[in-house]
Amino acid sequence: MNPAPQAVPLPHPRGPLAGYRVLDLADEKGQLGARLLAELGADVIKVEPPRDGDPTRQHAPFYRNEAGVETSLYWWTMNAGKRSITLQLRLEAGRELFHRLVALSDIIIETTMPGESAAFGLDYPTIERVNPSAILVSITGFGQTGPYARWQATDIVGSAMGGHMHLNGDPERGPVRTTVPQAYTQVNVQAAVGALVALYARAVNNGIGQHVDVSMQEAMANAMDHAQQTWDIRRVNTFGPGIYRNSSGVRTARYLFETADGWVAALQAGGLIGPNAHAIIDWLAEAGEARGLDSPEWRARLTSGQPLDAADREYVEETMAAFCRTRRKEELVAEAQRRGAGWAPVFGPREIVESRQLAARDYWVRVQHEDLGESFIYPGAPFRLSATPWMQRGRAPHVGEHNEEVYCGLLGLTPQDLRRLRLRMVI
């Protein structure tokens, strides 16, 4: 027996953004940010082209490998908890309806190329004229100005030109991109933060909105820690260290080691190099695998803080590699932590889903898809608010699922109006 259908999205009156409305016209650079606002209580309305809906509905992978506008796992993840309407902004009638929605909204998120938003009624002067209180969040690859403003940019471009790609990989193989789109993730989070700051500023600025210009390149550059300053001050160009540690642009001892069932991350040759190395040396000695590193001479050298020459460091790293290779990663990490060493297992997606830590904190949320008669686990709260909680608000909407609810309920159109608009391909 299928469970009773739930409202889509689920109501969230306790959310800190309850009562605010967001119009989401974004591609991959803004959909996650809009979802975060929905999980804080905002009424997020995803505005999609008529018929087939947003192009990201075509992103693989698909549920049961069946491609379709309602089966994309990407769409499910990035658009859960939103409402969906269809609207053709290329038509004047569509832009008129959109501006009626703008007049009732607080935040508009868009990702058109700089210079192209006016054609869709998405430029800030138009938004400001329709609703001076509205906050327009424009997310692009490089921002609204500058020599690269009109360049096309996907996640891999943002990762490359934001510097993140250069910090991955190793000198032997060159830079690499993280498998999942981190440039999109970074710009989404920064856009959400920018929207919230502008919303706060509106409250102390006589209710006047503003234009939030968000650059994917700049969002990635913001996530580079001190890499740029290392170049600016020391003229050291930090690079991808592979399985070794990169300390301020200098490759030091190995920190990733293969185990019997995966990998562990363990800084400075697993802790064999550094002032607290005795604990790890003792561990190897107790196992009979110290290979002489437990001698007074080696102990003095490993704990002195002085760099080892290449041959000695290779010997130390080989000792740790041989020790880890025959043991399971969770066992290694548990014992290392007991001895005061900050080791960690390298988790893949399966292990994250099965993590005891995440389970203990009830991180994963099971979401009902009543249309499929099944439920699936979704990512949980990115942060926890004690008084105004985050909330997962159900599955992603179907194409135009809320047309009648929004157009008739918010704008006062009649069902006959909707039929005429469909015939004219406006919605």
NUMI-360080 format. One record per residue (C-alpha): residue in one letter; z, y, x. Coordinates in steps of 0.1 Angstrom, whole numbers, plus 5000, padded with zeros to 4 digits. Layout:
BEGIN
AZYX...
This chain:
BEGIN
M500050005000N499050345015P501750605018A501650904994P499351175007Q501051475023A500151835022V497651945048P499052125067L502752045061P504852355052H507052505079P509152785063R511652775092G509152845119P509453175138L505953265128A506253165091G504553435070Y501953525097R498353435093V495853345121L492053315118D490853075144L487153115154A487552965188D485952695208E487852485234K489252795250G491352885220Q491952595196L495052465214G496552815215A495952845177R497552505171L500652615190L500852915167A500552685137E503352465150L505552775151G504952825114A501853045112D499152985086V496252905109I492852895092K490052735112V486752915104E483852675109P480152685103P479052525070R477852165068D478751995101G481652225109D482852325144P480852175173T484052035189R484151785160Q481351605180H483551565211A484151205221P486150985221F485950885184Y488250675163R486950315164N484050455184E482550575151A481050915158G481451165129V482751505120E486151365110T486751105137S486851295170L490251245188Y489751575205W489351755171W492451575158T494551675188M493452045191N493352125154A496251945138G498252145114K495552395105R493552475074S489752465075I487252685057T483452705062L481753035066Q478453155080L479053475100R475353515108L474953625071E476153965059A477753795029G479753575053R480853865074E482054045042L484153755032F485453725068H486554085068R488354035035L490353765053V490853985083A492554245060L495053975051S495653835086D497653915117I495853745145I492153665150I491153435179E487553435191T485553315221T482153465218M480353585249P481153955258G478654175240E477853925213S480953965190A479654265171A476754065157F479353845140G481754125129L484254015156D484254315178Y487554505181P486254835167T485254655135I488454445133E490554765139R488654945111V489154665086N492854605095P494454845121S497454605123A495254305133I495554165168L492254035182V492453775209S489153745228I489053445252T486153415277G485453265310F485853585330G487053855306Q485254135288T484254325320G483254255356P480154115373Y480653765360A481553865324R478253725310W478353395330Q478553075311A481752895318T483052555308D486352395320I484852275353V483652635360G487152775353S488652505375A486252585403M486352965402G490052985393G490852795426H492452485411M489652255421H490052365458L493652245457N492651895446G490951625466D491051595503P489051715534E487251385536R485951385500G485951755491P487351935460V487751745427R488351845391T491351715372T490151455347V491351645316P490452005311Q493152205327A491352535328Y490952525290T494652435287Q495752725309V493752985291N494852845257V498552885267Q498053235281A496153335250A498953215228V501453405249G499253725248A499053695210L502753665207V503453955230A500954175210L502654065178Y506054175192A504454505204R503054575170A506554565155V507654835179N504455035178N504355155142G502554835131I499354905152G497554605166Q495554575198H492854385216V494054095239D491454025266V491953675281S490053535311M489953165319Q489453245356E492553475356A494553215337M493852955363A494453195392N497853265376A498652895379M497952875416D501652935427H501553105461A498152985473Q496553325472Q499453495489T499353235516W495853355524D496653725519I499653725542R499153435566R495353395564V495753025557N493252895531T495252625513F493152305506G493351975488P495651745508G494851415491I497751175495Y499451405520R501751705514N500352055516S502952295528S501752655527G498252545537V499352295564R498851925558T502051745566A503451395561R502151155534Y503851165501L501950915479F502350545484E500750255467T503149995451A502649655437D501949805403G500750155409W501950455430V505050655438A505351015448A507851055476L507851375498Q507851365536A506950995541G509250885514G512151085528L511950925563I511251265578G513851545573P517551615577N518551365549A516451085563H519450855571A519650735535I516150605534I516350465570D519450275559W517550135529L514750005551A517249865576E519149675548A515749525537G514949425573E511749645572A512749945593R510549845622G512950005647L513250335628D516950265625S517450305662P519550605674E516550755691W514250735660R517050855637A517551165660R513851245660L513251185622T516251405612S515651685638G513151885618Q510751885648P507151785640L506151435651D503051375671A500151215652A500750865665D504450865656R503851005622E501250745615Y503750475625V506450615602E503950645573E502750285579T506350165577M506950325544A503550215530A504249855539F507749875523C506350015490R503349795488T505349485479R507649645453R507249775418K507350155414E510150175388E512449965409L511650175440V512250495422A515550385406E516950285440A515550595458Q517250815431R520450625435R520350705472G519751075465A515951085472G513651265447W511050995443A508950955411P506650695396V503050815392F502550775354G499150725337P498550795300R499850445289E503150495308I503550845294V503250705259E505650425267S508150645287R511750575279Q512650935287L510251075261A511350815236A514950905241R514151265233D511951165203Y509051345219W506151165202V505451235166R503850995142V501251165121Q499851025088H496151015082E496150925046D492350935045L492350635070G495450465056E496950475091S499250685113F499050775150I501250925176Y500751285186P502251505214G505551655204A507351985209P506352175241F509752345239R512752315216L514152605196S517552545181A517352805152T513652835145P512252495154W508752385164M507152135139Q504151915140R502351995107G500151695100R496551585107A493651805115P491651935084H488451795072V485352025072G485952305046E488952115032H490652435022N487752645009E488952654974E492552704984V491653005007Y488753164989C490153134954G493853144962L493753424988L490653624979G490553564942L487153414940T486253174911P484852824914Q481552964902D481653204930L482152924955R479152724940R476953034944L478153084980R477352714988L473852744974R473253044995M474652855025V477353125031I480152865030
